[in-house]
Amino acid sequence: MEIIHNGRKIVSAARRIGNSWLLETTIWPTQSDDADDPQLIQTIGAASESEDEAHAKAIEIGKQLIDTNCI
């Protein structure tokens, strides 16, 4: 899943690892793939989530990090 939020590109990935999801949120400093230094955040999602819910959670993490100026 890929979105633009406040001028920055956020891409999510979700992989099943055992009974949980490994969520990967990649945040670029701009909307372009060519921008330097994208940042990768990895978190664990609940096993009960669907793949769509896991992607949505990864995107929400990215939005929150951008909105709070953590990244």
PDB file of N, CA, C and O in Angstrom:
ATOM      1  N   MET A   1       0.850  -1.162   0.000  1.00  0.00           N
ATOM      2  CA  MET A   1       0.000   0.000   0.000  1.00  0.00           C
ATOM      3  C   MET A   1       0.902   1.233   0.000  1.00  0.00           C
ATOM      4  O   MET A   1       1.942   1.253   0.658  1.00  0.00           O
ATOM      5  N   GLU A   2       0.494   2.253  -0.741  1.00  0.00           N
ATOM      6  CA  GLU A   2       1.298   3.467  -0.860  1.00  0.00           C
ATOM      7  C   GLU A   2       0.373   4.678  -0.826  1.00  0.00           C
ATOM      8  O   GLU A   2      -0.654   4.704  -1.505  1.00  0.00           O
ATOM      9  N   ILE A   3       0.744   5.687  -0.027  1.00  0.00           N
ATOM     10  CA  ILE A   3      -0.021   6.930   0.006  1.00  0.00           C
ATOM     11  C   ILE A   3       0.940   8.109   0.090  1.00  0.00           C
ATOM     12  O   ILE A   3       2.124   7.942   0.382  1.00  0.00           O
ATOM     13  N   ILE A   4       0.415   9.301  -0.171  1.00  0.00           N
ATOM     14  CA  ILE A   4       1.134  10.546   0.080  1.00  0.00           C
ATOM     15  C   ILE A   4       0.434  11.214   1.253  1.00  0.00           C
ATOM     16  O   ILE A   4      -0.785  11.384   1.240  1.00  0.00           O
ATOM     17  N   HIS A   5       1.205  11.593   2.264  1.00  0.00           N
ATOM     18  CA  HIS A   5       0.656  12.253   3.453  1.00  0.00           C
ATOM     19  C   HIS A   5       1.521  13.461   3.775  1.00  0.00           C
ATOM     20  O   HIS A   5       2.718  13.324   4.029  1.00  0.00           O
ATOM     21  N   ASN A   6       0.919  14.635   3.763  1.00  0.00           N
ATOM     22  CA  ASN A   6       1.645  15.884   4.022  1.00  0.00           C
ATOM     23  C   ASN A   6       2.895  16.012   3.155  1.00  0.00           C
ATOM     24  O   ASN A   6       3.952  16.431   3.627  1.00  0.00           O
ATOM     25  N   GLY A   7       2.759  15.645   1.886  1.00  0.00           N
ATOM     26  CA  GLY A   7       3.862  15.796   0.941  1.00  0.00           C
ATOM     27  C   GLY A   7       4.943  14.732   1.029  1.00  0.00           C
ATOM     28  O   GLY A   7       5.973  14.842   0.366  1.00  0.00           O
ATOM     29  N   ARG A   8       4.724  13.714   1.832  1.00  0.00           N
ATOM     30  CA  ARG A   8       5.718  12.645   1.982  1.00  0.00           C
ATOM     31  C   ARG A   8       5.100  11.311   1.611  1.00  0.00           C
ATOM     32  O   ARG A   8       3.935  11.047   1.906  1.00  0.00           O
ATOM     33  N   LYS A   9       5.891  10.480   0.964  1.00  0.00           N
ATOM     34  CA  LYS A   9       5.401   9.167   0.532  1.00  0.00           C
ATOM     35  C   LYS A   9       5.574   8.154   1.658  1.00  0.00           C
ATOM     36  O   LYS A   9       6.626   8.078   2.292  1.00  0.00           O
ATOM     37  N   ILE A  10       4.516   7.375   1.893  1.00  0.00           N
ATOM     38  CA  ILE A  10       4.531   6.300   2.879  1.00  0.00           C
ATOM     39  C   ILE A  10       4.181   5.014   2.143  1.00  0.00           C
ATOM     40  O   ILE A  10       3.184   4.952   1.423  1.00  0.00           O
ATOM     41  N   VAL A  11       5.006   3.990   2.329  1.00  0.00           N
ATOM     42  CA  VAL A  11       4.754   2.684   1.722  1.00  0.00           C
ATOM     43  C   VAL A  11       4.735   1.644   2.839  1.00  0.00           C
ATOM     44  O   VAL A  11       5.606   1.631   3.708  1.00  0.00           O
ATOM     45  N   SER A  12       3.733   0.779   2.801  1.00  0.00           N
ATOM     46  CA  SER A  12       3.644  -0.264   3.825  1.00  0.00           C
ATOM     47  C   SER A  12       3.925  -1.634   3.220  1.00  0.00           C
ATOM     48  O   SER A  12       3.711  -1.870   2.031  1.00  0.00           O
ATOM     49  N   ALA A  13       4.404  -2.509   4.060  1.00  0.00           N
ATOM     50  CA  ALA A  13       4.572  -3.920   3.717  1.00  0.00           C
ATOM     51  C   ALA A  13       4.150  -4.717   4.946  1.00  0.00           C
ATOM     52  O   ALA A  13       4.387  -4.299   6.079  1.00  0.00           O
ATOM     53  N   ALA A  14       3.532  -5.850   4.715  1.00  0.00           N
ATOM     54  CA  ALA A  14       3.113  -6.708   5.826  1.00  0.00           C
ATOM     55  C   ALA A  14       3.443  -8.146   5.453  1.00  0.00           C
ATOM     56  O   ALA A  14       3.057  -8.638   4.393  1.00  0.00           O
ATOM     57  N   ARG A  15       4.160  -8.798   6.343  1.00  0.00           N
ATOM     58  CA  ARG A  15       4.534 -10.198   6.121  1.00  0.00           C
ATOM     59  C   ARG A  15       4.148 -11.012   7.335  1.00  0.00           C
ATOM     60  O   ARG A  15       4.367 -10.600   8.474  1.00  0.00           O
ATOM     61  N   ARG A  16       3.577 -12.157   7.082  1.00  0.00           N
ATOM     62  CA  ARG A  16       3.204 -13.059   8.168  1.00  0.00           C
ATOM     63  C   ARG A  16       4.471 -13.713   8.696  1.00  0.00           C
ATOM     64  O   ARG A  16       5.234 -14.315   7.941  1.00  0.00           O
ATOM     65  N   ILE A  17       4.686 -13.591   9.995  1.00  0.00           N
ATOM     66  CA  ILE A  17       5.816 -14.220  10.679  1.00  0.00           C
ATOM     67  C   ILE A  17       5.218 -15.033  11.837  1.00  0.00           C
ATOM     68  O   ILE A  17       4.830 -14.470  12.860  1.00  0.00           O
ATOM     69  N   GLY A  18       5.147 -16.338  11.669  1.00  0.00           N
ATOM     70  CA  GLY A  18       4.530 -17.172  12.704  1.00  0.00           C
ATOM     71  C   GLY A  18       3.078 -16.771  12.896  1.00  0.00           C
ATOM     72  O   GLY A  18       2.289 -16.800  11.951  1.00  0.00           O
ATOM     73  N   ASN A  19       2.725 -16.393  14.126  1.00  0.00           N
ATOM     74  CA  ASN A  19       1.350 -16.002  14.437  1.00  0.00           C
ATOM     75  C   ASN A  19       1.141 -14.496  14.433  1.00  0.00           C
ATOM     76  O   ASN A  19       0.084 -14.022  14.849  1.00  0.00           O
ATOM     77  N   SER A  20       2.112 -13.746  13.978  1.00  0.00           N
ATOM     78  CA  SER A  20       2.011 -12.289  13.990  1.00  0.00           C
ATOM     79  C   SER A  20       2.311 -11.721  12.606  1.00  0.00           C
ATOM     80  O   SER A  20       2.682 -12.458  11.692  1.00  0.00           O
ATOM     81  N   TRP A  21       2.151 -10.430  12.459  1.00  0.00           N
ATOM     82  CA  TRP A  21       2.524  -9.718  11.244  1.00  0.00           C
ATOM     83  C   TRP A  21       3.761  -8.897  11.519  1.00  0.00           C
ATOM     84  O   TRP A  21       3.863  -8.265  12.571  1.00  0.00           O
ATOM     85  N   LEU A  22       4.697  -8.894  10.600  1.00  0.00           N
ATOM     86  CA  LEU A  22       5.805  -7.948  10.628  1.00  0.00           C
ATOM     87  C   LEU A  22       5.374  -6.800   9.733  1.00  0.00           C
ATOM     88  O   LEU A  22       5.202  -6.973   8.527  1.00  0.00           O
ATOM     89  N   LEU A  23       5.201  -5.634  10.323  1.00  0.00           N
ATOM     90  CA  LEU A  23       4.779  -4.454   9.580  1.00  0.00           C
ATOM     91  C   LEU A  23       6.005  -3.614   9.264  1.00  0.00           C
ATOM     92  O   LEU A  23       6.812  -3.325  10.147  1.00  0.00           O
ATOM     93  N   GLU A  24       6.139  -3.230   8.024  1.00  0.00           N
ATOM     94  CA  GLU A  24       7.232  -2.348   7.622  1.00  0.00           C
ATOM     95  C   GLU A  24       6.626  -1.084   7.028  1.00  0.00           C
ATOM     96  O   GLU A  24       5.824  -1.141   6.095  1.00  0.00           O
ATOM     97  N   THR A  25       7.017   0.045   7.576  1.00  0.00           N
ATOM     98  CA  THR A  25       6.570   1.338   7.095  1.00  0.00           C
ATOM     99  C   THR A  25       7.795   2.075   6.599  1.00  0.00           C
ATOM    100  O   THR A  25       8.718   2.333   7.372  1.00  0.00           O
ATOM    101  N   THR A  26       7.819   2.419   5.319  1.00  0.00           N
ATOM    102  CA  THR A  26       8.931   3.181   4.761  1.00  0.00           C
ATOM    103  C   THR A  26       8.423   4.583   4.463  1.00  0.00           C
ATOM    104  O   THR A  26       7.397   4.760   3.806  1.00  0.00           O
ATOM    105  N   ILE A  27       9.163   5.588   4.962  1.00  0.00           N
ATOM    106  CA  ILE A  27       8.764   6.982   4.792  1.00  0.00           C
ATOM    107  C   ILE A  27       9.866   7.718   4.053  1.00  0.00           C
ATOM    108  O   ILE A  27      11.016   7.750   4.490  1.00  0.00           O
ATOM    109  N   TRP A  28       9.493   8.311   2.918  1.00  0.00           N
ATOM    110  CA  TRP A  28      10.437   9.109   2.139  1.00  0.00           C
ATOM    111  C   TRP A  28      10.310  10.570   2.550  1.00  0.00           C
ATOM    112  O   TRP A  28       9.230  11.011   2.944  1.00  0.00           O
ATOM    113  N   PRO A  29      11.423  11.338   2.461  1.00  0.00           N
ATOM    114  CA  PRO A  29      11.365  12.746   2.839  1.00  0.00           C
ATOM    115  C   PRO A  29      10.516  13.587   1.879  1.00  0.00           C
ATOM    116  O   PRO A  29      10.105  14.692   2.232  1.00  0.00           O
ATOM    117  N   THR A  30      10.250  13.081   0.675  1.00  0.00           N
ATOM    118  CA  THR A  30       9.406  13.772  -0.312  1.00  0.00           C
ATOM    119  C   THR A  30       8.512  12.735  -0.976  1.00  0.00           C
ATOM    120  O   THR A  30       8.480  11.576  -0.561  1.00  0.00           O
ATOM    121  N   GLN A  31       7.784  13.158  -2.012  1.00  0.00           N
ATOM    122  CA  GLN A  31       6.905  12.244  -2.729  1.00  0.00           C
ATOM    123  C   GLN A  31       7.663  11.367  -3.720  1.00  0.00           C
ATOM    124  O   GLN A  31       7.087  10.429  -4.272  1.00  0.00           O
ATOM    125  N   SER A  32       8.928  11.650  -3.953  1.00  0.00           N
ATOM    126  CA  SER A  32       9.695  10.977  -4.997  1.00  0.00           C
ATOM    127  C   SER A  32      10.419   9.743  -4.483  1.00  0.00           C
ATOM    128  O   SER A  32      10.940   9.732  -3.367  1.00  0.00           O
ATOM    129  N   ASP A  33      10.445   8.703  -5.311  1.00  0.00           N
ATOM    130  CA  ASP A  33      11.230   7.505  -5.000  1.00  0.00           C
ATOM    131  C   ASP A  33      12.726   7.805  -5.019  1.00  0.00           C
ATOM    132  O   ASP A  33      13.517   7.077  -4.419  1.00  0.00           O
ATOM    133  N   ASP A  34      13.110   8.873  -5.705  1.00  0.00           N
ATOM    134  CA  ASP A  34      14.520   9.201  -5.866  1.00  0.00           C
ATOM    135  C   ASP A  34      15.117   9.925  -4.663  1.00  0.00           C
ATOM    136  O   ASP A  34      16.329  10.133  -4.606  1.00  0.00           O
ATOM    137  N   ALA A  35      14.294  10.304  -3.720  1.00  0.00           N
ATOM    138  CA  ALA A  35      14.787  11.041  -2.560  1.00  0.00           C
ATOM    139  C   ALA A  35      15.740  10.167  -1.749  1.00  0.00           C
ATOM    140  O   ALA A  35      15.576   8.950  -1.668  1.00  0.00           O
ATOM    141  N   ASP A  36      16.717  10.801  -1.164  1.00  0.00           N
ATOM    142  CA  ASP A  36      17.695  10.092  -0.334  1.00  0.00           C
ATOM    143  C   ASP A  36      17.120   9.748   1.032  1.00  0.00           C
ATOM    144  O   ASP A  36      16.194  10.391   1.526  1.00  0.00           O
ATOM    145  N   ASP A  37      17.694   8.729   1.613  1.00  0.00           N
ATOM    146  CA  ASP A  37      17.450   8.358   3.001  1.00  0.00           C
ATOM    147  C   ASP A  37      16.002   8.096   3.399  1.00  0.00           C
ATOM    148  O   ASP A  37      15.497   8.725   4.330  1.00  0.00           O
ATOM    149  N   PRO A  38      15.326   7.177   2.708  1.00  0.00           N
ATOM    150  CA  PRO A  38      14.018   6.796   3.243  1.00  0.00           C
ATOM    151  C   PRO A  38      14.228   6.124   4.595  1.00  0.00           C
ATOM    152  O   PRO A  38      15.260   5.494   4.824  1.00  0.00           O
ATOM    153  N   GLN A  39      13.259   6.254   5.484  1.00  0.00           N
ATOM    154  CA  GLN A  39      13.380   5.666   6.813  1.00  0.00           C
ATOM    155  C   GLN A  39      12.424   4.490   6.930  1.00  0.00           C
ATOM    156  O   GLN A  39      11.265   4.572   6.523  1.00  0.00           O
ATOM    157  N   LEU A  40      12.920   3.404   7.488  1.00  0.00           N
ATOM    158  CA  LEU A  40      12.153   2.173   7.637  1.00  0.00           C
ATOM    159  C   LEU A  40      11.844   1.961   9.112  1.00  0.00           C
ATOM    160  O   LEU A  40      12.738   1.994   9.957  1.00  0.00           O
ATOM    161  N   ILE A  41      10.573   1.743   9.409  1.00  0.00           N
ATOM    162  CA  ILE A  41      10.140   1.460  10.773  1.00  0.00           C
ATOM    163  C   ILE A  41       9.519   0.071  10.757  1.00  0.00           C
ATOM    164  O   ILE A  41       8.642  -0.200   9.937  1.00  0.00           O
ATOM    165  N   GLN A  42       9.957  -0.810  11.643  1.00  0.00           N
ATOM    166  CA  GLN A  42       9.392  -2.150  11.724  1.00  0.00           C
ATOM    167  C   GLN A  42       8.665  -2.301  13.050  1.00  0.00           C
ATOM    168  O   GLN A  42       9.194  -1.948  14.104  1.00  0.00           O
ATOM    169  N   THR A  43       7.453  -2.826  12.989  1.00  0.00           N
ATOM    170  CA  THR A  43       6.662  -3.093  14.183  1.00  0.00           C
ATOM    171  C   THR A  43       5.988  -4.451  14.013  1.00  0.00           C
ATOM    172  O   THR A  43       6.000  -5.030  12.927  1.00  0.00           O
ATOM    173  N   ILE A  44       5.411  -4.942  15.081  1.00  0.00           N
ATOM    174  CA  ILE A  44       4.716  -6.226  15.053  1.00  0.00           C
ATOM    175  C   ILE A  44       3.219  -5.967  15.182  1.00  0.00           C
ATOM    176  O   ILE A  44       2.783  -5.195  16.036  1.00  0.00           O
ATOM    177  N   GLY A  45       2.440  -6.621  14.328  1.00  0.00           N
ATOM    178  CA  GLY A  45       0.988  -6.505  14.373  1.00  0.00           C
ATOM    179  C   GLY A  45       0.361  -7.758  14.957  1.00  0.00           C
ATOM    180  O   GLY A  45       0.988  -8.816  15.018  1.00  0.00           O
ATOM    181  N   ALA A  46      -0.873  -7.623  15.380  1.00  0.00           N
ATOM    182  CA  ALA A  46      -1.592  -8.735  15.995  1.00  0.00           C
ATOM    183  C   ALA A  46      -1.905  -9.822  14.973  1.00  0.00           C
ATOM    184  O   ALA A  46      -2.185  -9.531  13.810  1.00  0.00           O
ATOM    185  N   ALA A  47      -1.856 -11.049  15.407  1.00  0.00           N
ATOM    186  CA  ALA A  47      -2.118 -12.187  14.526  1.00  0.00           C
ATOM    187  C   ALA A  47      -3.556 -12.190  14.030  1.00  0.00           C
ATOM    188  O   ALA A  47      -3.839 -12.718  12.955  1.00  0.00           O
ATOM    189  N   SER A  48      -4.469 -11.605  14.804  1.00  0.00           N
ATOM    190  CA  SER A  48      -5.884 -11.625  14.447  1.00  0.00           C
ATOM    191  C   SER A  48      -6.223 -10.640  13.329  1.00  0.00           C
ATOM    192  O   SER A  48      -7.328 -10.681  12.789  1.00  0.00           O
ATOM    193  N   GLU A  49      -5.297  -9.763  12.977  1.00  0.00           N
ATOM    194  CA  GLU A  49      -5.557  -8.791  11.925  1.00  0.00           C
ATOM    195  C   GLU A  49      -5.509  -9.443  10.551  1.00  0.00           C
ATOM    196  O   GLU A  49      -4.774 -10.406  10.331  1.00  0.00           O
ATOM    197  N   SER A  50      -6.300  -8.908   9.635  1.00  0.00           N
ATOM    198  CA  SER A  50      -6.208  -9.338   8.241  1.00  0.00           C
ATOM    199  C   SER A  50      -5.017  -8.626   7.612  1.00  0.00           C
ATOM    200  O   SER A  50      -4.444  -7.715   8.210  1.00  0.00           O
ATOM    201  N   GLU A  51      -4.647  -9.042   6.410  1.00  0.00           N
ATOM    202  CA  GLU A  51      -3.537  -8.379   5.731  1.00  0.00           C
ATOM    203  C   GLU A  51      -3.861  -6.907   5.459  1.00  0.00           C
ATOM    204  O   GLU A  51      -2.990  -6.047   5.593  1.00  0.00           O
ATOM    205  N   ASP A  52      -5.099  -6.618   5.080  1.00  0.00           N
ATOM    206  CA  ASP A  52      -5.499  -5.225   4.848  1.00  0.00           C
ATOM    207  C   ASP A  52      -5.398  -4.396   6.121  1.00  0.00           C
ATOM    208  O   ASP A  52      -4.952  -3.249   6.085  1.00  0.00           O
ATOM    209  N   GLU A  53      -5.811  -4.973   7.247  1.00  0.00           N
ATOM    210  CA  GLU A  53      -5.707  -4.267   8.530  1.00  0.00           C
ATOM    211  C   GLU A  53      -4.246  -4.031   8.904  1.00  0.00           C
ATOM    212  O   GLU A  53      -3.901  -2.987   9.456  1.00  0.00           O
ATOM    213  N   ALA A  54      -3.394  -5.003   8.602  1.00  0.00           N
ATOM    214  CA  ALA A  54      -1.969  -4.856   8.898  1.00  0.00           C
ATOM    215  C   ALA A  54      -1.367  -3.707   8.077  1.00  0.00           C
ATOM    216  O   ALA A  54      -0.603  -2.901   8.607  1.00  0.00           O
ATOM    217  N   HIS A  55      -1.710  -3.632   6.789  1.00  0.00           N
ATOM    218  CA  HIS A  55      -1.229  -2.524   5.955  1.00  0.00           C
ATOM    219  C   HIS A  55      -1.751  -1.191   6.480  1.00  0.00           C
ATOM    220  O   HIS A  55      -0.998  -0.221   6.560  1.00  0.00           O
ATOM    221  N   ALA A  56      -3.023  -1.136   6.835  1.00  0.00           N
ATOM    222  CA  ALA A  56      -3.610   0.104   7.346  1.00  0.00           C
ATOM    223  C   ALA A  56      -2.910   0.556   8.625  1.00  0.00           C
ATOM    224  O   ALA A  56      -2.691   1.750   8.828  1.00  0.00           O
ATOM    225  N   LYS A  57      -2.560  -0.396   9.482  1.00  0.00           N
ATOM    226  CA  LYS A  57      -1.856  -0.058  10.722  1.00  0.00           C
ATOM    227  C   LYS A  57      -0.464   0.498  10.417  1.00  0.00           C
ATOM    228  O   LYS A  57      -0.030   1.465  11.043  1.00  0.00           O
ATOM    229  N   ALA A  58       0.230  -0.107   9.461  1.00  0.00           N
ATOM    230  CA  ALA A  58       1.565   0.382   9.089  1.00  0.00           C
ATOM    231  C   ALA A  58       1.488   1.796   8.518  1.00  0.00           C
ATOM    232  O   ALA A  58       2.343   2.629   8.819  1.00  0.00           O
ATOM    233  N   ILE A  59       0.478   2.075   7.700  1.00  0.00           N
ATOM    234  CA  ILE A  59       0.289   3.412   7.140  1.00  0.00           C
ATOM    235  C   ILE A  59      -0.032   4.404   8.259  1.00  0.00           C
ATOM    236  O   ILE A  59       0.495   5.516   8.268  1.00  0.00           O
ATOM    237  N   GLU A  60      -0.883   4.015   9.189  1.00  0.00           N
ATOM    238  CA  GLU A  60      -1.249   4.897  10.300  1.00  0.00           C
ATOM    239  C   GLU A  60      -0.030   5.235  11.152  1.00  0.00           C
ATOM    240  O   GLU A  60       0.110   6.370  11.608  1.00  0.00           O
ATOM    241  N   ILE A  61       0.839   4.276  11.367  1.00  0.00           N
ATOM    242  CA  ILE A  61       2.088   4.542  12.108  1.00  0.00           C
ATOM    243  C   ILE A  61       2.896   5.611  11.389  1.00  0.00           C
ATOM    244  O   ILE A  61       3.403   6.538  12.020  1.00  0.00           O
ATOM    245  N   GLY A  62       3.017   5.487  10.070  1.00  0.00           N
ATOM    246  CA  GLY A  62       3.750   6.483   9.291  1.00  0.00           C
ATOM    247  C   GLY A  62       3.133   7.866   9.394  1.00  0.00           C
ATOM    248  O   GLY A  62       3.848   8.854   9.557  1.00  0.00           O
ATOM    249  N   LYS A  63       1.810   7.948   9.301  1.00  0.00           N
ATOM    250  CA  LYS A  63       1.116   9.235   9.412  1.00  0.00           C
ATOM    251  C   LYS A  63       1.381   9.882  10.773  1.00  0.00           C
ATOM    252  O   LYS A  63       1.666  11.076  10.859  1.00  0.00           O
ATOM    253  N   GLN A  64       1.284   9.085  11.822  1.00  0.00           N
ATOM    254  CA  GLN A  64       1.499   9.619  13.168  1.00  0.00           C
ATOM    255  C   GLN A  64       2.921  10.129  13.345  1.00  0.00           C
ATOM    256  O   GLN A  64       3.133  11.177  13.955  1.00  0.00           O
ATOM    257  N   LEU A  65       3.894   9.398  12.819  1.00  0.00           N
ATOM    258  CA  LEU A  65       5.290   9.836  12.926  1.00  0.00           C
ATOM    259  C   LEU A  65       5.527  11.142  12.168  1.00  0.00           C
ATOM    260  O   LEU A  65       6.267  12.007  12.636  1.00  0.00           O
ATOM    261  N   ILE A  66       4.910  11.283  11.016  1.00  0.00           N
ATOM    262  CA  ILE A  66       5.037  12.520  10.254  1.00  0.00           C
ATOM    263  C   ILE A  66       4.328  13.664  10.988  1.00  0.00           C
ATOM    264  O   ILE A  66       4.894  14.746  11.147  1.00  0.00           O
ATOM    265  N   ASP A  67       3.100  13.427  11.429  1.00  0.00           N
ATOM    266  CA  ASP A  67       2.309  14.476  12.068  1.00  0.00           C
ATOM    267  C   ASP A  67       2.922  14.978  13.369  1.00  0.00           C
ATOM    268  O   ASP A  67       2.736  16.139  13.732  1.00  0.00           O
ATOM    269  N   THR A  68       3.643  14.127  14.067  1.00  0.00           N
ATOM    270  CA  THR A  68       4.266  14.543  15.324  1.00  0.00           C
ATOM    271  C   THR A  68       5.721  14.967  15.155  1.00  0.00           C
ATOM    272  O   THR A  68       6.448  15.158  16.129  1.00  0.00           O
ATOM    273  N   ASN A  69       6.134  15.113  13.873  1.00  0.00           N
ATOM    274  CA  ASN A  69       7.504  15.532  13.541  1.00  0.00           C
ATOM    275  C   ASN A  69       8.583  14.622  14.117  1.00  0.00           C
ATOM    276  O   ASN A  69       9.693  15.074  14.398  1.00  0.00           O
ATOM    277  N   CYS A  70       8.262  13.348  14.292  1.00  0.00           N
ATOM    278  CA  CYS A  70       9.252  12.382  14.774  1.00  0.00           C
ATOM    279  C   CYS A  70      10.182  11.967  13.639  1.00  0.00           C
ATOM    280  O   CYS A  70      11.300  11.513  13.884  1.00  0.00           O
ATOM    281  N   ILE A  71       9.730  12.119  12.419  1.00  0.00           N
ATOM    282  CA  ILE A  71      10.543  11.783  11.244  1.00  0.00           C
ATOM    283  C   ILE A  71      10.516  12.965  10.304  1.00  0.00           C
ATOM    284  O   ILE A  71      11.131  12.920   9.239  1.00  0.00           O
TER     285      ILE A  71
END
